[in-house]
Amino acid sequence: MNETGGARDPGRAFLGLGSNLGDRLANLQMAVRLLRETDGVEVVRSSRVYETEPVGPLQPDFLNAVIEVWTPLEPRDLLQACLEVERTMGRVRTERWGPRVVDVDILTYDEEEIDEPGLTVPHPRMHERAFVLIPLLELDSDPMLPGGRRIAALRLPPGAFAGVRPFAPPLFP
């Protein structure tokens, strides 16, 4: 709700998508389709799809992309929509950073900083992960990072973007 008690004005959010089980590209495409079918979520555009080495336990490589959405949903409601896409596609959370059919994370929501149980925006580790930063930078050259920092403030070590390989064109338009 806005300060006058009406519906929230649409906000811009970036969502990170990942998959490393089954037909990974089809999984990402299905996630975008399900998000497009969600009331209050308008998928605007997508980065290219990248193949990336996994973080965490030994598992298959991921496909990752970032999509931009416009939504009047509150951040918590957008999170619920993302979790519903994961549930619909059969995501089972058994191992932290383990393999998954699909992962849908809110990376940023406008310029908001949110730190609530179960919801932290900007995503707390996005600036440490090339598989998030590379596709995000295709869509936003100066995204909001944790702690209110901007991309120019990052000091990335040599080779920080190694292991991220272009795989497919954008998922949407």
C-alpha positions in Angstrom: 0.0 0.0 0.0 1.2 3.5 -0.6 1.1 6.3 2.0 -2.5 7.2 1.1 -3.7 3.7 1.6 -4.1 2.8 -2.1 -2.5 0.1 -4.1 1.3 0.3 -4.4 2.7 1.8 -7.6 4.5 -0.8 -9.7 8.1 -1.3 -8.8 11.0 -2.7 -10.7 12.6 -5.9 -9.4 15.3 -8.1 -10.7 15.0 -11.9 -10.2 17.8 -14.4 -10.5 16.9 -17.7 -12.0 19.0 -20.9 -11.8 18.6 -24.6 -12.7 20.9 -27.6 -12.8 18.6 -30.6 -12.9 16.8 -32.0 -15.9 16.4 -29.9 -19.0 17.9 -26.8 -17.5 17.0 -24.4 -20.3 13.4 -25.6 -20.4 13.2 -25.2 -16.7 14.3 -21.5 -16.9 11.8 -21.0 -19.8 9.0 -22.6 -17.7 9.9 -20.4 -14.7 9.6 -17.3 -16.9 6.2 -18.5 -18.3 4.9 -19.2 -14.8 6.0 -15.7 -13.6 4.4 -14.1 -16.7 1.1 -15.9 -15.7 1.3 -14.6 -12.2 -1.2 -11.8 -11.4 0.8 -8.6 -10.6 4.0 -9.7 -12.3 5.0 -8.3 -15.6 8.2 -9.8 -17.1 9.9 -7.0 -19.0 13.1 -8.6 -20.3 15.8 -11.2 -19.6 19.5 -11.4 -19.7 21.2 -14.0 -21.8 21.5 -17.4 -20.2 24.9 -18.4 -18.8 26.3 -21.8 -17.8 28.1 -21.6 -14.5 30.0 -23.8 -12.1 28.1 -24.6 -8.9 28.7 -23.1 -5.5 28.4 -25.7 -2.7 28.5 -29.5 -3.0 29.6 -31.5 -6.0 26.7 -31.2 -8.6 26.0 -30.5 -12.2 26.7 -27.1 -13.7 23.9 -24.5 -13.5 22.2 -22.4 -16.1 21.5 -18.9 -14.8 19.8 -15.8 -16.0 18.3 -12.6 -14.6 14.9 -11.2 -15.5 13.5 -7.7 -14.9 9.9 -7.5 -13.7 7.5 -4.7 -12.9 5.1 -5.4 -10.1 2.7 -3.6 -7.7 3.2 -6.6 -5.3 4.8 -5.9 -2.0 8.3 -7.5 -1.8 7.0 -10.3 0.5 4.2 -11.1 -1.9 6.7 -11.2 -4.8 8.8 -13.6 -2.8 5.7 -15.8 -2.3 5.1 -15.7 -6.1 8.7 -16.8 -6.6 8.4 -19.6 -4.1 5.1 -20.7 -5.8 6.9 -21.0 -9.1 9.6 -23.2 -7.4 6.9 -25.4 -5.8 4.9 -25.8 -9.0 8.1 -26.9 -10.8 8.9 -29.5 -8.1 11.7 -27.8 -6.2 12.6 -29.7 -3.0 14.8 -28.0 -0.5 17.0 -30.7 1.0 20.5 -29.4 0.9 21.8 -25.8 1.2 23.2 -24.8 -2.2 22.4 -28.2 -3.5 21.1 -29.2 -6.9 17.7 -27.9 -7.9 15.1 -27.9 -10.7 14.7 -24.2 -10.4 15.7 -21.4 -8.1 14.0 -18.0 -8.2 15.6 -15.2 -6.0 14.7 -11.6 -5.6 18.0 -9.8 -6.2 16.7 -6.2 -6.0 13.4 -4.4 -5.5 13.6 -0.8 -6.6 16.1 0.9 -4.3 14.7 -0.8 -1.2 16.7 -2.4 1.5 14.8 -5.1 3.4 16.1 -7.3 6.2 13.3 -9.4 7.5 13.2 -13.1 8.5 13.2 -15.0 5.2 13.6 -11.9 3.0 16.8 -9.9 2.5 16.9 -7.4 -0.4 19.3 -6.7 -2.1 20.2 -10.4 -2.1 22.9 -10.7 0.5 25.5 -12.6 -1.6 24.8 -11.3 -5.1 27.9 -9.2 -5.2 30.0 -12.3 -4.5 28.6 -14.3 -7.3 29.6 -13.8 -10.9 26.7 -16.0 -12.1 24.4 -13.2 -10.7 26.4 -10.1 -11.5 27.2 -10.9 -15.1 23.5 -11.3 -16.2 22.3 -8.6 -13.9 24.8 -6.1 -15.4 23.3 -6.8 -18.8 20.0 -5.3 -17.5 21.2 -2.7 -15.1 24.6 -1.1 -15.3 24.5 0.2 -11.7 22.4 -2.1 -9.6 21.8 -1.6 -5.9 24.0 -3.9 -3.9 23.9 -5.0 -0.3 24.7 -2.2 2.2 23.6 0.5 -0.3 26.8 0.0 -2.3 27.0 0.4 -6.1 28.9 -1.7 -8.6 31.7 0.8 -8.9 32.5 0.3 -5.2 33.2 -3.4 -5.7 36.8 -4.5 -5.7 36.7 -7.8 -7.5 39.7 -10.1 -7.4 41.4 -11.2 -10.7 39.4 -14.1 -12.2 36.2 -13.2 -10.4 34.2 -13.8 -13.5 35.8 -17.1 -14.5 33.6 -20.0 -14.8 30.6 -18.1 -16.3 30.0 -19.0 -20.0 27.4 -17.6 -22.4 25.0 -20.5 -23.2 21.7 -19.2 -24.8 20.0 -15.9 -25.9 17.6 -14.1 -23.5 14.6 -16.1 -22.2 12.2 -13.3 -23.0 11.9 -10.8 -25.8 
